[in-house]
Amino acid sequence: MPKKELTADQEQLARFAKALGHPIRIAILEMLANQSCCYHGDMSEVLPIAKSTLSQHLNELKDAGLIQGTITLPTVKYCINKENWNKAKGLFSTFFIEIRNEDNCNAK
């Protein structure tokens, strides 16, 4: 049987999953979901991490396309990238429906 290539959706879903793979990033997304935008400095006052570490997590979310930032020196304002957020929701929803086989691995 020939090897199958990974689909673009599989690669995108994995990228989103990697970005969601840290509790601080989940907290950042929850914070952004509850307001229209948030400034880097404001987040660093609320989250239990150093500003430099926060920047790394924000970059990971931004690189995955889940958030976007607007630079107005000296501040950076972040918000959820609604287009990619909706794409992530759709990909995860489809993935979890497809993997829903309850009989999987049930030995008799």
RACORPE-V258555 format. One record per pair of residues at least 6 apart in sequence whose C-alpha atoms are under 7 Angstrom apart, sorted by the first residue. I is the first residue (numbers start at 1). GAP is how many residues later the second one is. If there is no record, write none. Layout:
[[I:GAP] [I:GAP]]
//
This chain:
[[13:75] [13:78] [13:79] [15:49] [16:48] [16:72] [19:41] [19:42] [19:45] [20:6] [25:32] [32:6] [32:47] [32:48] [33:47] [36:43] [37:40] [37:41] [37:42] [38:39] [38:40] [38:41] [39:36] [39:37] [39:38] [39:39] [40:36] [40:37] [44:6] [44:7] [44:10] [61:6] [62:6] [65:16] [65:19] [66:14] [66:15] [66:18] [66:19] [67:11] [67:12] [67:13] [67:14] [68:10] [68:11] [68:12] [68:13] [69:7] [69:8] [69:9] [69:10] [70:6] [70:7] [70:8] [71:6]]
//
